[in-house]
Amino acid sequence: STANIAFVTALLLLLFSQLNLLWLGVIVIAAMALTDVTMGVGLQILMQTRVDEEYRGRCISLLSVMVRMDPPTSAFIVGWLTSLLPLSTSFAVMAVIGLAAIGTIRAGVVRKAL
């Protein structure tokens, strides 16, 4: 599922934050890119198969905005954290935040709130 792929991506980011070897870092980043593409395709499939036709355009538009806002928002947060902490620690913090968010979603907290 998409949550499992997001979980793997967060774990890869946590692993990347602790690496000191360039070649291993490149492999981890390539794996993260693969999980990102897989998650994007999975989200599009879910949108087109599970959302009612009358709401599909709105949902895909919202997903597009979220996907486009993710890189600058993440860069801002990591930049701010890096001004306070080392870069590797900033990446680790972002990975832990991602894991916590995925755990919250898996626990059904978000679904119960909606």
Residue pairs with C-beta under 8 A, 6 or more apart in sequence:
1 42
2 39
2 42
2 43
2 46
3 102
3 105
3 106
5 35
5 38
5 39
5 42
6 35
6 39
6 98
6 102
7 99
7 102
8 35
9 32
9 35
9 36
9 39
9 98
10 95
10 98
10 99
10 102
11 95
11 99
12 28
12 31
12 32
12 35
13 32
13 91
13 94
13 95
13 98
14 91
14 92
14 95
14 96
14 99
15 28
16 25
16 28
16 29
16 32
16 91
17 88
17 89
17 90
17 91
17 92
17 95
18 88
18 92
19 25
19 28
40 67
43 63
44 60
44 63
47 56
47 59
47 60
47 63
48 56
48 60
51 59
74 94
77 94
78 87
78 90
78 91
78 94
81 89
81 90
81 93
81 94
82 90
85 93
104 110
105 111
